[in-house]
């Protein structure tokens, strides 16, 4: 899968219109930030890209014009929700190992017995006081640590498109700074799309910043500050 192009994406929830005729092109690689007020349709946009929500109208296509179906999207996408159902009976090591077994490159995870974390992820978790190889269960971690583990698990998958909904929420400042650096690194070879409601720490490294309001795109800005076509 290469580039994604959203064409006329409209999503209704009953009488409410969450997305309204959205046209948006994503690069094959790079970091894209989706910004906007609460209720602007940011999370719904991620759900559409993830193949979780079927649009009421419109489609997602490749540059050739060929439509991409929801099953194909789901094979290429990993998504971190703003609120995640946690596997409480799973240890941190088991969670990360499950995510990493699908990853083919070794820059973030090195397969071994027992598994060994690559330096970037180990640094991210270590900043949150988490022993990734320990036997502590997810339910014994603080809310911020649980969030950090889910962020790390998403980064460890081999999916070509990574979707993060408010990944910095609940993270300690030191962890947030490491995540920003790591997201920038991962975006060199994959597409990373991040919903960022309040923090602007990701804006300087984003290839594009997409502004949503009331389900519509009201602006797309490139890293150099120039306006960009959707």
N, C-alpha and C positions, 0 to 999 in steps of 0.2 A: 504494500500500500504506500502510495506517495502522498501527494497533496490532497487535502480535503477542501471541497467547496460546498458551502451551504447555499441553497437556492430557494428563496421564498419560504423559508421555514416558519410555519405558524403552528402554535400549540394552544389548544383550548382545554381548560379544566372546567367543565360545565359551561357556564356563561362567561367565565373569566378567560381572558386572552393573555397567556403567559408570555408568548412570543408572537410578534406581529411582522410577518413578511421579512424575515431576516436573511440578508445576503451577506456572506462572509467567506473569504478564502483564507485557509491556513497553510503555512509553509510546511514542507516535509520535515524540517527540523527547526529548532529555535524555541524561544520562550515567549508565550503570548499571555498577557494578563487581561482578565475580564473584570472590569470595574463598574460600579454603579450602586445606587441606593438599594436598601432592602426592598424586595418585591419587584425588582426590575427584570427578573428573568434569568439571572446568572446561573443558578443551579439547574434550572430547566434546560438551558443551553448545553450544559455539561451532560445532562441525562440524554439529550438527543444525540450528541456526539458519541456517547457510550453505547448507543443502541438500546437503551433502557426504555425510553419514551418514543412512541411513534408519532411523528408530526401529524397534525390535522391536515396540513397542506405543505407542499414543498418536498425537497429531497436533498440527500448528500451525494455528491458526485466526485469522480476523479477528474483531473484536467482533460482527459479524453472525452469527457461527457458521460461516461458510463456510470450509472447509478450504483451506489454501494448499499447493499442490504444490511439490515440490523445484525444478522448473524456474522457477516464479515467484519462489521465494526467491532463486535464483542470479542472477536479473536485477536484484535490488535490493540485493545484498550484496557488499561488498568485505571480504576477510579477510586479516589479517596473522598468519601462523603463528609459533609460538615458534621454530621452526627452518624457515628458508625456503631453497628452492633458488634460488640467485641466477643471473641472466643475466650470467655473467662476461664474455661477449664484447660486452656492451652498455655504452655510456658512460653516465655519470650523466645528462647532458642527454637522451639518447635514452630512458632509463628514465622520467624524469619527463614527457617529452613524450608518451610512449605513454599514461601514466596520465591526463594532463591533457586529452587530446583527447576524452575522454568527459565532461568536466566542462562544465556549462552556465553556471555563475555565475562571476564574475570576481574575487571577493574573495580567493581563494587563487591563482588562476592567470589571467593576462591573455594571451590568444592574440595572438601577434605573430610576425613573421618577422625575426630569430630570436625564439623564444618568450622572454617575460619573466616571471620569477617575481613573484607578489604578495609583499608585505612579510612576512606571517606565515611563509610557507614559506622565504623567503630568509633570514629571521632564524634560523629553526630550523637550516637547513643551515649557515649561516655560523658558528653557534656550534660546530659540529663540524668547522670548517676545510674545508668542502667548497665547491668552485666548481661550482655547479649547471649553469653554462653551458659548462663546460670539456669537454675531450675525453678526460679520464682514464677508463679502463675500471673497471668495478666490481671486478675482480679485484685492482687495485692499491690499493684502499682498505683501511683497517684493519677489523677485525670490527665495532667500534662504528660506524664510518662507513657500512659496508654496511647495518647495521641501521637507521641513521638515514635512509638513502636509501629503504629499503623502507617505513618509517613515513611519510615524506613522500609517496611514491607512493600509498599507501593513502588518505591525506588528500586527494589531488588528484583522485580519482575522483569521479564524480557520483552514486554509489550512495547510496540513502536510509539504508542501515544499514551502519555500519562496525564491524567486529569486530577487536579487537586482543588477541593472546595475548602477555602479558608485554612490552609495547612499551618499557618503561623498562629492560629488561635489557640491559646493555652500553652504555648511554648515559652520557655524561659528565653530572655534576650540572647544569651550565648548560643542556645540551640537554634534560634531563629536565624542568627547570622550565619551559622554553619549551613543551614538548609538553603539559604539564598545562594551561597557559594556552590553548593552541591547541585542545586537545580540548574544553575548556569552551566556547570560542567556537563550534566546529563543532556542538556538541550543542544549541545554541539552535535549529537548524533541522533537525537529523537525529538519528537514534538512534545513539549511540556506546556499544558494550558492550566493556568492558575486563576481561580476566583479570589480576588483580594479586595475586601470591602473597605477596610480602614487603613491598614498599613500601606505605605508607599515605598517600602524598602526594596520591592521587586521592580519598581518602575525603571530605574536606571539601567537594568540589564535586560529588560524586555525588548524583543524585536518589535512587538506591536502592543499597544494598549487599546483595548476595545471598550468603549463606553456604552453601557446599556441604560435605558430609562424607559419604564412602562412597556417592556418587551420589544423595544425598538433600538437599533443602533443609532446613536446620536453623534458618534465620532470614532475615528480610528487614527491613532497617532503612532508614528514610527519612532525608533530610538533617537533619531537625530532631531526630533521635535517637529518634523514636517507632517502634515496631514497625509493619510494614505487612503487609497481606495479600499473598500471592503474586500 
